[in-house]
Amino acid sequence: MAKWTLDNELLAEAFFEDARLFGIQCPASPQKFVWLVNNHFAFDFRYSAGSEVEMKKKGRTFTFPLFRFFENHLNVEHIIYANHCDGEYLLPELKHTDFLWLIKSDNHSASFLDLLANELRKVSQIQLVTLLSNDKIKNKQQLVL
């Protein structure tokens, strides 16, 4: 009988093909951070029970909450991931990053990304916003939904 294997790297490449990722430093809890973003941008990020990212490590299960918002008129999906849970990191190479904001869209211009980053920097409690290069992220398959 033939064995099928799933190529996680290929899956991650397809997922990130039309995506951009911001790394954000903010000491707020995930719920507070999303509340701050929703208030500043008039967005409607929502937590979906059961759609968290789970990671099993050291005999424990770590649950990283995620929040979603879809702009129908622009066909843009936004996903905010919490990067840490009980001392573990969703992306260990980004230990100083508290949140990851993934934007999936066919048409995100550099000016839109710059505008979003500049507006994010105006949100209270946000200390740093960085546009991350997708090819520099080692564990990006952790973000694939």
C-alpha positions in Angstrom: 0.0 0.0 0.0 1.3 3.5 -0.9 2.2 5.9 1.8 1.4 9.6 1.5 3.4 12.2 3.3 2.4 15.8 3.8 5.0 18.4 2.9 4.6 21.0 5.6 7.2 23.3 4.0 5.2 23.3 0.7 2.0 23.9 2.6 3.6 26.9 4.5 4.9 28.4 1.2 1.5 28.3 -0.3 -0.1 29.8 2.8 2.4 32.7 2.9 2.4 33.3 -0.9 0.0 36.3 -0.5 0.7 37.2 3.1 2.6 39.8 5.0 3.5 39.6 8.7 4.1 42.2 11.4 5.9 41.5 14.6 4.5 43.6 17.5 5.9 44.2 21.0 3.1 45.1 23.4 3.0 44.0 27.1 -0.8 43.8 27.1 -2.7 40.5 27.4 -4.0 39.2 24.1 -7.6 40.3 24.8 -6.5 43.8 25.8 -4.2 44.1 22.7 -7.1 43.1 20.4 -9.4 45.6 22.2 -6.8 48.4 21.7 -6.5 47.5 18.0 -10.2 47.2 17.5 -10.8 50.6 19.1 -8.0 52.4 17.2 -8.8 51.0 13.7 -12.6 50.4 14.1 -11.9 46.8 13.2 -13.8 43.8 14.5 -11.2 41.2 15.4 -12.9 38.3 17.2 -11.7 35.3 19.1 -13.0 32.0 17.7 -13.1 29.2 20.3 -11.5 26.1 19.0 -9.3 27.9 16.4 -6.3 28.4 18.7 -2.9 27.1 17.7 -1.9 24.2 19.9 1.7 23.0 20.4 2.8 19.9 22.3 6.2 20.3 23.9 7.9 18.9 27.0 4.9 16.7 27.7 2.5 19.7 27.9 0.1 21.4 25.5 0.4 25.1 24.9 -2.5 27.0 23.5 -1.9 30.2 21.6 -5.0 32.3 21.0 -5.7 33.9 17.7 -8.1 36.5 16.5 -9.6 37.1 13.0 -11.1 39.9 11.1 -12.1 39.9 7.4 -12.5 43.0 5.4 -15.1 41.9 2.8 -15.0 45.0 0.6 -11.2 44.7 0.2 -11.0 40.8 0.3 -8.3 41.1 3.1 -8.0 38.6 6.0 -6.3 39.7 9.2 -5.1 37.2 11.8 -3.5 38.2 15.1 -1.6 35.4 16.9 -0.3 35.6 20.5 3.4 34.6 20.3 3.8 33.3 23.8 2.1 31.0 26.3 3.4 30.0 29.7 7.1 30.6 28.7 6.8 28.9 25.3 6.8 30.7 22.0 4.8 30.0 18.8 7.8 31.3 16.8 10.9 30.8 19.1 13.1 32.8 16.7 10.9 35.9 17.6 11.1 35.7 21.4 10.9 39.5 21.8 7.7 39.7 19.7 4.5 39.5 21.7 2.0 39.4 18.8 2.1 38.5 15.1 -0.3 40.2 12.7 -0.8 38.3 9.5 -2.4 40.0 6.5 -3.6 37.8 3.6 -4.5 39.7 0.5 -3.7 39.7 -3.2 -3.0 43.4 -3.3 -1.2 44.8 -0.3 1.0 47.7 -1.4 4.1 49.0 0.4 2.2 52.2 1.1 -0.6 50.4 2.8 1.8 48.4 4.9 3.7 51.5 5.9 0.5 53.3 6.8 -0.7 50.4 8.9 2.6 50.1 10.7 2.6 53.9 11.4 -0.9 53.7 12.8 -0.1 50.7 14.9 2.8 52.7 16.5 0.2 55.3 17.6 -1.7 52.7 19.7 -1.1 53.0 23.4 1.0 50.3 24.9 2.5 49.2 21.5 6.3 49.6 21.8 7.5 48.3 18.5 6.1 47.3 15.1 8.2 45.5 12.5 7.4 44.1 9.1 8.9 40.7 9.0 10.3 38.9 6.0 8.4 35.6 5.4 11.5 33.8 4.2 13.5 34.6 7.4 10.9 32.9 9.6 12.1 29.3 10.4 8.9 27.9 12.0 6.3 29.5 9.8 4.4 26.3 9.5 3.2 27.0 13.1 1.1 29.8 11.6 -0.6 27.8 8.9 -4.3 27.3 9.6 
